[in-house]
Amino acid sequence: MTSSAGTASHRQQPGIEGGRSRGRTRTLVAFSLLILLFLLAVLVSLSWSSVRLPLDEVARVLLGLQAERDAWTTIILDVRLPRVITATLVGIALGLAGLQMQAVFRNPLASPYTLGVVSGASLGAALIIIVLPGLTVGLYRDTATASAIAQAVSGVGLVVGASLGAGAVLLAMLVVASIVRDMVIVLLLGVVLSALIGALVTVLVFFADPDQTRLFVEWGFGSFHRVRWDDATLFVFAVGIGGAVAALSMKQLNALLMGENYARSMGLNVRRARTLTLTSASILAGAVVAFAGPIAFLGIAIPHITRGIFGSADHRILVPGSALTGASVALGCGLLAEMPHSNLTLPVNAATAIVGGPIAFWVLLRMRRGWGL
């Protein structure tokens, strides 16, 4: 009997090791292909737009060499490279934020958009764009001084306001989730809260100055063109903080995905882990809303694309994978919005809806049929 069991164990062991080896090979190949795809997306984004630039000239400029035409250097370094950096940061931030929220809420539809986080960030941004100028005008009789003060704090103020708005909504949803326990109801309540916040933003816009209304509406379309070199440092800093928290909490995310009881049995402080994770997600979502506007669908789509690529639910793989996938997908959406060889530029939200909408639809069908992730 013992000999038979030992023989069976001996037969199973090579199969297990072979499966692990295939899994490692798939992961390595997937990461290699994603890195190549990201680099290709960067080069194509720098080359294709209303004016197509030769790829070899783009490479020369990136290497610090002189391009054939001085205008090409200006276009690449001052116009397109900040746009590419913005798209990369947006993709990383929304990919990680969506992944964190889906792990915390254990729901494939959880994202900064579906839980009302983007609406909260939009409210914070609206207060900065619409209310702040009015406050400064009330405090300073000199219109020029008031305008200068409002402009000086607008960059940092947008990030702080959007992050606080996102964090407030996340905190509210976390409290609701601890009481209700039914994640479907939590999602529906998130939709209701998002609608209420949207109504409040509508009231602010209705009473705002026409110029402020125009700025807010344009901001709401989403764009990768707003960030310049002076703003990039703050954006990188905000995404870096959120990304560092996500990288340091990969094991905690795995435990949270298995349920509260399992996480506690592993010695995890569930409340602290949730708070830290959702704080990170709010910073990431708030930074994106502040610098690029309320970008839709990427937060829900990127984690599912990453799981499909790697065939894994291990966050030690999904965290860096979502960052790479998000960067490449966002660059692709930015390229689609640019409409190469055309002087027209679509709102980024239109491009992200084209890419992310079908994925969200597919996820809903999987949930309806009872399939796993």
Backbone torsions as a table, in degrees:
resi	resn	phi	psi	omega
1	MET	NA	-43.9	179.9
2	THR	-66.0	-39.9	179.5
3	SER	-63.7	-39.1	179.2
4	SER	-64.8	-43.2	179.2
5	ALA	-64.4	-39.9	179.4
6	GLY	-65.2	-37.9	178.3
7	THR	-64.6	-41.8	178.8
8	ALA	-63.5	-42.1	178.9
9	SER	-63.4	-39.8	179.9
10	HIS	-64.2	-34.9	179.7
11	ARG	-73.4	-35.3	-176.4
12	GLN	-75.2	-31.9	-174.0
13	GLN	-59.8	-47.4	177.0
14	PRO	-59.3	-35.2	178.5
15	GLY	-65.0	-41.7	178.3
16	ILE	-64.2	-47.6	179.7
17	GLU	-62.2	-37.6	178.5
18	GLY	-64.7	-39.1	177.3
19	GLY	-64.1	-42.2	178.3
20	ARG	-64.5	-39.8	179.2
21	SER	-64.1	-42.5	177.6
22	ARG	-64.0	-38.2	178.2
23	GLY	-63.5	-43.0	178.5
24	ARG	-65.4	-39.0	178.9
25	THR	-64.3	-43.6	178.8
26	ARG	-61.6	-42.2	-179.8
27	THR	-63.1	-45.5	-179.7
28	LEU	-62.8	-44.3	179.5
29	VAL	-63.9	-41.8	-178.9
30	ALA	-63.8	-44.6	178.5
31	PHE	-63.3	-41.5	179.8
32	SER	-62.6	-44.5	179.7
33	LEU	-66.7	-37.7	178.8
34	LEU	-66.2	-38.9	177.8
35	ILE	-64.5	-44.0	177.5
36	LEU	-63.5	-40.8	178.6
37	LEU	-63.6	-40.9	179.0
38	PHE	-63.9	-45.9	179.6
39	LEU	-62.6	-40.7	177.7
40	LEU	-64.0	-41.4	179.3
41	ALA	-63.5	-37.3	177.6
42	VAL	-63.8	-48.4	-178.4
43	LEU	-63.6	-44.1	-179.4
44	VAL	-65.4	-39.7	179.4
45	SER	-64.8	-34.0	178.3
46	LEU	-77.2	-22.8	-176.6
47	SER	-93.0	-43.0	-173.2
48	TRP	-97.1	132.2	173.3
49	SER	-174.1	-149.9	178.2
50	SER	-62.5	-31.3	175.5
51	VAL	-119.4	121.1	-178.8
52	ARG	-86.4	129.4	179.8
53	LEU	-110.1	143.7	178.8
54	PRO	-62.0	139.7	-178.6
55	LEU	-62.3	-35.6	179.8
56	ASP	-66.7	-32.8	176.7
57	GLU	-71.0	-36.4	175.9
58	VAL	-61.7	-44.0	179.0
59	ALA	-63.4	-39.0	179.2
60	ARG	-62.0	-44.2	-179.6
61	VAL	-64.8	-42.2	180.0
62	LEU	-65.3	-28.8	178.2
63	LEU	-85.0	1.6	177.8
64	GLY	86.9	12.4	-180.0
65	LEU	-93.7	166.8	-178.7
66	GLN	-82.6	131.2	177.8
67	ALA	-78.6	167.5	-179.5
68	GLU	-62.8	-34.8	177.8
69	ARG	-124.7	139.0	-179.9
70	ASP	-63.5	-33.1	-179.5
71	ALA	-63.0	-33.4	179.3
72	TRP	-65.0	-39.8	178.0
73	THR	-62.0	-42.6	179.2
74	THR	-64.1	-43.9	-179.6
75	ILE	-61.6	-44.5	-175.8
76	ILE	-70.1	-48.6	-172.4
77	LEU	-80.7	-34.2	-173.6
78	ASP	-101.2	-18.7	-177.5
79	VAL	-115.3	-55.5	-171.0
80	ARG	-84.0	-38.0	-178.4
81	LEU	-64.5	-43.4	173.8
82	PRO	-59.8	-36.1	178.0
83	ARG	-65.6	-40.8	179.4
84	VAL	-66.3	-41.7	178.1
85	ILE	-63.3	-41.8	178.4
86	THR	-61.3	-48.2	179.7
87	ALA	-61.1	-40.8	178.9
88	THR	-61.7	-46.4	-179.8
89	LEU	-65.9	-38.9	178.2
90	VAL	-62.3	-46.0	179.6
91	GLY	-62.7	-43.2	178.4
92	ILE	-62.6	-48.0	-175.8
93	ALA	-63.2	-48.3	-177.4
94	LEU	-71.0	-35.1	176.7
95	GLY	-62.0	-45.9	-179.8
96	LEU	-70.3	-40.9	179.7
97	ALA	-62.7	-44.9	177.8
98	GLY	-62.9	-41.7	179.5
99	LEU	-62.8	-44.2	179.5
100	GLN	-62.4	-44.1	-176.5
101	MET	-70.4	-34.9	177.5
102	GLN	-67.7	-31.2	177.1
103	ALA	-74.5	-43.4	-178.0
104	VAL	-66.1	-45.7	-177.8
105	PHE	-89.1	-7.1	179.0
106	ARG	52.4	46.6	-178.6
107	ASN	-141.7	128.0	-177.2
108	PRO	-68.7	-14.2	-179.9
109	LEU	-96.2	-3.1	-179.7
110	ALA	-68.4	132.9	178.0
111	SER	-163.0	165.5	177.6
112	PRO	-57.3	-26.9	-177.2
113	TYR	-83.6	-47.3	-174.4
114	THR	-71.1	-25.8	-179.8
115	LEU	-92.7	8.6	176.4
116	GLY	83.0	4.8	-178.3
117	VAL	-65.9	-41.7	179.3
118	VAL	-64.0	-37.5	177.6
119	SER	-64.1	-41.5	176.7
120	GLY	-62.7	-42.5	177.0
121	ALA	-64.8	-36.7	177.9
122	SER	-64.6	-38.5	177.0
123	LEU	-63.1	-43.8	177.3
124	GLY	-61.0	-41.6	177.9
125	ALA	-67.1	-37.9	178.8
126	ALA	-63.4	-38.2	178.2
127	LEU	-63.3	-36.3	179.4
128	ILE	-73.7	-44.1	-175.7
129	ILE	-72.8	-39.5	-172.0
130	ILE	-99.1	-47.8	-173.4
131	VAL	-81.1	-39.4	-176.2
132	LEU	-57.0	-47.4	177.9
133	PRO	-58.9	-38.0	178.4
134	GLY	-64.9	-38.2	178.8
135	LEU	-66.1	-41.5	-179.1
136	THR	-68.9	-35.1	176.5
137	VAL	-65.6	-36.8	178.6
138	GLY	-69.1	-30.8	-178.4
139	LEU	-84.0	-30.2	-176.8
140	TYR	-123.1	125.8	179.3
141	ARG	-70.6	-30.7	179.7
142	ASP	-74.5	113.8	-177.3
143	THR	-62.6	-38.4	-179.6
144	ALA	-63.6	-41.8	178.2
145	THR	-64.1	-45.2	179.3
146	ALA	-60.4	-43.4	179.6
147	SER	-64.5	-40.4	-179.7
148	ALA	-65.1	-41.0	179.7
149	ILE	-66.1	-44.8	179.3
150	ALA	-60.8	-40.0	-179.6
151	GLN	-70.4	-35.3	-177.9
152	ALA	-65.6	-37.2	-177.3
153	VAL	-95.3	-2.5	-174.4
154	SER	-64.7	-39.6	-178.5
155	GLY	-63.7	-58.7	178.1
156	VAL	-66.4	-38.2	-178.9
157	GLY	-61.7	-39.1	178.1
158	LEU	-62.5	-44.0	179.8
159	VAL	-64.3	-47.5	-179.3
160	VAL	-64.1	-47.3	-178.9
161	GLY	-62.9	-45.5	-179.5
162	ALA	-66.4	-40.0	179.7
163	SER	-66.8	-41.4	178.0
164	LEU	-64.6	-40.7	177.5
165	GLY	-63.7	-43.9	177.7
166	ALA	-64.3	-42.4	-179.5
167	GLY	-65.0	-38.0	179.3
168	ALA	-63.4	-43.5	179.0
169	VAL	-66.7	-41.3	178.9
170	LEU	-62.3	-41.3	178.6
171	LEU	-62.7	-43.1	178.7
172	ALA	-62.4	-41.8	-179.9
173	MET	-69.1	-32.5	177.5
174	LEU	-66.7	-41.2	176.5
175	VAL	-63.0	-43.5	178.5
176	VAL	-61.7	-42.9	-178.8
177	ALA	-63.7	-34.6	179.3
178	SER	-70.9	-23.0	-178.9
179	ILE	-93.3	-46.4	-173.0
180	VAL	-78.5	-44.3	-180.0
181	ARG	73.0	-14.2	179.2
182	ASP	-98.6	111.5	-173.0
183	MET	-69.2	-25.9	176.6
184	VAL	-65.7	-43.2	177.7
185	ILE	-65.6	-37.4	178.0
186	VAL	-60.2	-43.5	178.6
187	LEU	-63.5	-42.8	178.9
188	LEU	-64.2	-39.9	176.6
189	LEU	-65.5	-33.3	175.5
190	GLY	-63.2	-40.0	177.1
191	VAL	-64.1	-42.1	179.1
192	VAL	-64.1	-44.9	179.1
193	LEU	-62.6	-38.5	177.7
194	SER	-61.7	-41.0	178.8
195	ALA	-65.3	-40.5	178.5
196	LEU	-64.3	-42.8	178.1
197	ILE	-65.1	-40.1	177.6
198	GLY	-60.4	-36.9	177.3
199	ALA	-64.5	-40.4	178.7
200	LEU	-65.1	-40.5	177.1
201	VAL	-63.4	-38.8	178.1
202	THR	-60.9	-40.6	177.9
203	VAL	-62.8	-43.2	178.8
204	LEU	-61.6	-42.7	-179.6
205	VAL	-66.7	-37.6	-178.1
206	PHE	-61.0	-39.0	-178.0
207	PHE	-94.0	3.9	-176.8
208	ALA	-81.4	164.8	173.9
209	ASP	-65.5	144.7	-178.9
210	PRO	-55.4	-38.7	179.2
211	ASP	-65.5	-40.9	178.2
212	GLN	-66.8	-38.1	177.0
213	THR	-61.5	-43.9	179.1
214	ARG	-62.0	-43.0	179.4
215	LEU	-62.3	-41.5	-178.3
216	PHE	-68.5	-40.2	179.3
217	VAL	-64.6	-44.4	178.2
218	GLU	-63.0	-39.7	177.7
219	TRP	-62.5	-36.9	-178.6
220	GLY	-67.6	-20.1	177.9
221	PHE	-69.3	-24.8	-175.9
222	GLY	84.9	135.9	-179.2
223	SER	-160.4	146.4	173.7
224	PHE	-98.2	7.4	-174.0
225	HIS	-95.6	-6.5	-170.7
226	ARG	-79.1	-28.2	-173.8
227	VAL	-81.9	126.8	173.2
228	ARG	-111.9	176.9	-174.9
229	TRP	-58.9	-32.1	180.0
230	ASP	-67.3	-29.8	-178.4
231	ASP	-91.5	-19.8	-172.0
232	ALA	-61.2	-36.3	-177.7
233	THR	-60.4	-44.9	-179.7
234	LEU	-66.0	-39.6	178.9
235	PHE	-64.4	-45.3	178.8
236	VAL	-61.8	-40.0	179.8
237	PHE	-62.8	-46.1	-178.8
238	ALA	-64.7	-45.5	179.3
239	VAL	-67.5	-34.2	178.1
240	GLY	-62.9	-41.2	178.1
241	ILE	-62.7	-51.1	179.4
242	GLY	-62.0	-40.2	179.3
243	GLY	-66.8	-37.5	178.9
244	ALA	-64.6	-41.9	177.9
245	VAL	-62.4	-42.8	179.0
246	ALA	-62.5	-40.6	-179.6
247	ALA	-67.3	-35.3	-178.4
248	LEU	-81.0	-11.7	-176.1
249	SER	-115.2	26.1	-177.6
250	MET	-64.6	-41.6	179.0
251	LYS	-68.0	-37.3	177.8
252	GLN	-63.9	-38.2	178.1
253	LEU	-64.9	-39.2	175.9
254	ASN	-60.9	-42.1	-180.0
255	ALA	-67.2	-42.8	179.7
256	LEU	-63.4	-33.9	-179.6
257	LEU	-65.8	-26.0	-179.6
258	MET	-84.3	-7.0	178.5
259	GLY	112.9	158.5	-176.6
260	GLU	-63.3	-43.3	-177.4
261	ASN	-62.1	-43.8	178.3
262	TYR	-63.7	-43.3	-179.5
263	ALA	-61.2	-42.2	178.8
264	ARG	-66.5	-37.6	178.7
265	SER	-64.3	-23.6	177.0
266	MET	-87.4	3.8	178.0
267	GLY	84.7	16.6	-178.1
268	LEU	-87.9	134.7	171.9
269	ASN	-80.1	98.8	-171.3
270	VAL	-61.8	-44.9	-177.1
271	ARG	-62.4	-44.6	179.7
272	ARG	-64.7	-42.8	-179.3
273	ALA	-63.4	-43.0	178.1
274	ARG	-63.1	-45.3	-178.5
275	THR	-61.3	-45.8	-179.4
276	LEU	-64.4	-42.4	-178.8
277	THR	-65.4	-44.5	-178.5
278	LEU	-72.6	-28.6	172.9
279	THR	-64.2	-43.8	176.7
280	SER	-60.7	-44.9	-179.7
281	ALA	-63.7	-36.7	179.8
282	SER	-69.0	-37.2	177.1
283	ILE	-65.0	-44.4	179.9
284	LEU	-63.1	-49.1	-179.4
285	ALA	-65.7	-40.6	-180.0
286	GLY	-63.9	-39.8	178.9
287	ALA	-64.8	-41.8	179.1
288	VAL	-62.8	-47.2	-179.8
289	VAL	-61.3	-39.6	-178.1
290	ALA	-66.5	-43.4	-172.7
291	PHE	-94.3	-27.4	-175.3
292	ALA	-124.2	-8.2	-177.8
293	GLY	94.9	177.7	-178.3
294	PRO	-76.7	87.1	-178.1
295	ILE	-79.1	124.5	-174.2
296	ALA	-97.1	157.0	167.3
297	PHE	75.4	-29.6	-177.2
298	LEU	-63.9	-36.1	-178.9
299	GLY	-62.6	-31.9	179.0
300	ILE	-90.4	-30.3	-172.9
301	ALA	-81.4	-42.6	-171.3
302	ILE	-61.1	-46.3	178.4
303	PRO	-58.9	-36.7	-179.8
304	HIS	-71.7	-37.7	175.5
305	ILE	-61.7	-41.8	-178.1
306	THR	-66.1	-42.5	177.8
307	ARG	-61.7	-38.4	178.6
308	GLY	-67.0	-36.6	-179.5
309	ILE	-67.8	-45.5	-174.1
310	PHE	-92.8	-17.2	-177.8
311	GLY	61.4	37.4	-174.8
312	SER	-143.6	153.4	173.2
313	ALA	-112.8	10.4	-179.7
314	ASP	-79.1	119.3	-177.3
315	HIS	-71.1	-14.5	172.5
316	ARG	-66.4	-23.7	174.4
317	ILE	-96.8	-40.5	-172.7
318	LEU	-70.7	-32.1	-178.4
319	VAL	-63.9	-56.7	176.3
320	PRO	-66.6	-32.4	179.2
321	GLY	-65.4	-40.9	178.8
322	SER	-66.5	-35.0	177.6
323	ALA	-63.4	-46.2	179.5
324	LEU	-67.7	-45.5	179.5
325	THR	-63.0	-44.0	-179.8
326	GLY	-61.3	-42.3	179.3
327	ALA	-61.9	-44.5	-178.5
328	SER	-67.7	-42.6	-179.7
329	VAL	-65.6	-42.7	179.6
330	ALA	-64.1	-39.4	176.2
331	LEU	-63.2	-39.7	176.8
332	GLY	-63.4	-41.0	177.4
333	CYS	-65.3	-39.8	177.3
334	GLY	-62.9	-39.0	178.1
335	LEU	-66.7	-39.8	177.4
336	LEU	-63.3	-40.2	179.7
337	ALA	-68.4	-28.9	-179.6
338	GLU	-71.1	-22.5	-178.3
339	MET	50.4	74.8	-176.6
340	PRO	-49.9	146.0	-179.2
341	HIS	65.3	22.6	177.1
342	SER	-137.0	150.9	177.2
343	ASN	-85.0	-2.4	179.6
344	LEU	-87.0	148.1	176.3
345	THR	-132.4	119.2	179.0
346	LEU	-79.4	154.0	169.7
347	PRO	-60.8	140.5	-178.4
348	VAL	-60.2	-33.8	-179.8
349	ASN	-60.6	-29.7	176.8
350	ALA	-66.8	-42.0	-179.9
351	ALA	-69.1	-42.4	-179.5
352	THR	-66.8	-31.4	176.8
353	ALA	-68.0	-37.8	178.3
354	ILE	-63.1	-38.9	-178.3
355	VAL	-81.8	-47.9	-172.1
356	GLY	-85.3	-26.2	-178.7
357	GLY	-57.3	-51.4	178.8
358	PRO	-60.8	-32.7	179.0
359	ILE	-68.3	-42.3	176.8
360	ALA	-61.8	-39.0	177.4
361	PHE	-62.7	-42.1	179.9
362	TRP	-64.3	-40.6	178.9
363	VAL	-62.8	-41.6	178.4
364	LEU	-61.9	-40.6	178.3
365	LEU	-64.1	-39.9	178.1
366	ARG	-63.0	-41.2	178.3
367	MET	-66.0	-39.0	-178.1
368	ARG	-64.8	-35.9	-177.7
369	ARG	-89.7	-0.8	177.1
370	GLY	78.0	20.1	179.2
371	TRP	-77.9	159.0	175.5
372	GLY	-84.9	175.3	178.3
373	LEU	-80.2	NA	NA
